[in-house]
């Protein structure tokens, strides 16, 4: 058993994946725009991830745009059968790097076609509909129209499974009434805990929850408590933050991203950390209101 396998598995659509995967966003350039600073290392990171047992990679043709999917194809095509690629649609990039809503039927169709072309596949295994009423956080509003368009692409054989991203519990319920939803991808980590109840509801329904920014994203988690727990375990704060997520709920699938092999190895080694109950109790007290150290 390798390190990634120690994290266990969960169903993503009709596929069992290791709970510790990889997010490809950081393989693009600064601000998730343009080519990577070091393309050779970006390619090496992907190959290393697969060699360590990763079989779930999250991407989007909006990253770059087009950059990460092209790097994925260069590094890994033809893709191993065990690998599940998950992409997302619903947002495009402005020339200034902005994230702009793009959820009309025409826009979603174009994004699906772009993902198919740049990944070099005939069907996208999982496509998350990124809801953009507020680009930074879930905001209420009906998702019926874009989800209907995505279901049409599913019927056409271009999309196999559908997930949702940046959504409220109400929107998840709306989506589940319209289609089989295989995963929800929202911001969630030790200090951003708005989805606690939603995670538990999804676990009971057997639906995967995929937290983005599991390490804080553009504002990395800084916590005295986290640092103290990590020191006591002989681990890094990043590893403990990921280990906490793995223990938090069995339906959580992690996709920490990086463009550096050393950080990839550090992230994947989080699967080897067994958090004792006292460490979990201390970490569970953290929240968005905790001041930075």
N, C-alpha and C positions, 0 to 999 in steps of 0.2 A: 504494500500500500504506500503510495507516495503522499506527500504532504497535502496536496489539494484534495485527495480522496478522503483524508481524515475529516474534512469538513462535512462529509455526508452528501446526499443527493436530494433533489426535489424535482417534481414534474414541471416541465415548462411546455405547455401544449401536450403533445403526445410523446415527448422525449424526456428522459431522465438526465439531468445535468448535475455536475458538481456544483455545490453551493458557492464556491469561490471561483468567480470568473474574472473577466477583464473588460474594462471600458476603454474604447479606442479614441475618445474625444481628444485626449492630450497628445495624440500622435500628430495632430495638425500643428501649425505654427502658432506664434503668440496670439492670444485672443481667439484661438480656434479658427484662425484665418491663415490661408496660404500654406506653403510646404513646411515640413518640420525643419528645425535647425540642423538636425543630424539625421538624414534619411536612412543611412546605414544602420544606426542604432535603433531607429523606429522599426525597421524590418527585423532586426535581431530580437527586439523585445517580443514581437509577435511569435517568432519561432521558439523563443525560450518559454513563453507562456504555454504553448502547446506541448512542448517537451516536458513541462512540469505537470501536465494533466488537465489544464484548462480546456473545457469543451463548451463554453458559453461566452461569446464575445458580443458586446453591445456597441453599435455604431450608428451612423446616420450620414446620408449624403450631404446634409447641411454642414457637416464638420469640414471646414476647409474653404469653401464648399468642395465636395467631391474628393478631397485629399485622402481622408482616412480610408474610404472604401477602395480607392485605387492602391493604397499601400497594403491593405488587407489582401487584395487580389494578387499583388506582386509577391507578397511574402508567403501566402498559404494556398494559392490555387494550384492544382485542383484540391478543393477542401476535403479533409478527411470526413468520412461518413459520421463520425461521432460528434463533429463540431456543429453547434447551433449558433447561427448568426441572427442577431436581433437588431432591427433597424427602426427608425421612427420617421414619421411624416407629420406635417401640420405647421411647420415653421421653415422659413427661408432666411438667408442672410442678406442684409443690405450692404452696399459698398463701404459703409462706415463700420461694418462689423455688427450692426444691430441684428436682433432676432425678431423677425417680422411674421405675423400671422399669415398663413397660406393654407386655408382649409376649404376652399371651394372644391367642387368635384374635379374641375379642370386642373387646379393646382395639385391636388392629391394624386391625381393620375400621373401628372408629370413627375412628381417626386418619386412615386413608385417605379416609374420607368427609369429614372435616373439611377435609383438604387440597384435595379436589376442590371442595368448596363455596366455600372462601375464595379459592382461585385462580380459580374460575370455569371449570373445564375438565371434560371428560368422562372423560379418561384421564390419569393421571400418567405422564410419559414415563420418568423414572427415580426409583425409590424405594430409598433406602438403609435397610437394617435396622440400626438402632443397637443393638448388643449391650451389655447393662447389668449383667453379672455384677459389674463394678466400674465405676461411672460415670466414673471418672477415667482409666482405662487398660485395655487388653485384659486379660482374665482368662479362664482356660480353663473350658470347659463346652460342652456340646452345643448347637448352634443349630438342631437338626432341627425342633423343634416350631414356633418362630416362623417359620422359613423355609418350612415346609410351609403355614402359614396365609397367608403372603405369596404363595406360589405359587398358592394358591386364588384370591386376589384378582387375580392376573395372568391366570389362566384365565377369570375373570369379565369381563375387559376393563377393569378399573379401574386396572391397573398394566401398563405396557408392558415395562420393563426393571427388573432388580433389582441393587442393589449392597449392599455390606456396610460397616459402620462400627464403629470401636472393636473390632477383631478381631485375633486372633493368626493366625500363618501356618497353624496347625492348623485353625482355624475357617474360614479361607479355603479350604483343601483340602476340608473337609467341605461347605462351601457349593457349591463347584464340582462336587462329585460329585452334588449334588441339583438344581442349576439353572445356567443361564447367568448368570454374574456379570460385569457390565460394568464395575464400578469398585469400588475399595476406598478408604475414606476414614478415615484415621487421623491422629493427631498426628505431625507430622514437620517439622523445620526444621533450620537450621544447627547448632543446639546440642542437638537431640533427634533422635537418629539410630538409634533401635532398629530401624527398618524397612528398613535398608539392603539386606539380603538379600532381603526380601519385594518391595521395589520392583523389583529386578533380575529376580526370578522372574516377576513380573507383566508386566514389559516383554517378556520372551521369549514370553509367552502372548498379547500384544497387549491386555492389560487395563489400563485407566486407573487411576492412583493419584492420589488427590486429598488433599493434606495439609491438615488443618485446623490452625489456629494457625500459619500459615507465617511469621508475624513474632513468634511467641512467645505470642500470645494475651493472657491476663490478666497475664502476666509478660514484657513485651517484651524481646527479645534485647538484651543489653548486652555488648559485646565490644570490647576495644581493637583487636584484629586487624581486626574488621569495620569499625570506624570509620576505621582507617588505610587500608584498601583503598578504602573509599568516598571518602575525601578525595583519594587519588591518582587516582581516576577522575572526580572532579568530580561525584559522585553522592551520594545520601543512603544511610545504612546500610540503611534499609528497602528501597530500590531494589536494592542489592547483594544483600541476603538473598533477594529474589525472583528476581533474575537468576541467583543460584547454583542455586536450585531448578529454574529452566527449563533450565539446562545440565546439571544432575545426571542427568536421564534423560528421554528423549523422551516417555515415557508419563505424566509428571507434569502434571496440570492444576491451575492455581492459582486459588484463590477468596479472595483477600484481601478483607476487608470493612472498611467505614467508613461513617459517617453524614455525612461532610464532603466536599464537592466537591474541596477542595484536596488532601486525602489520596487521594481516588480518582485524581486526575490524577497525583499522585506515584507511586502504585502502578502505574498503567498505563504510565507512562513507563519502568518497569523493562524493558519489552520492547525498548527501544532500546539497552540496555547490553550490550556484548560483553565478557565477562570474559576477559582474557588468561590464558594457562596459569599464569603465576606467581601471579596472584591466586587462581585456582582451587586451586593447591597450598596456599597459605596458608589459605584458607577451609576446605579439606578437613581441616585439622588440628583444627578446633574440635569440641567435643563437650560433653556435658551436664556434664562435670566442670570446664569452664573457669570460673574465678571471674569474677564481674561486675566491670566496670570502675568 
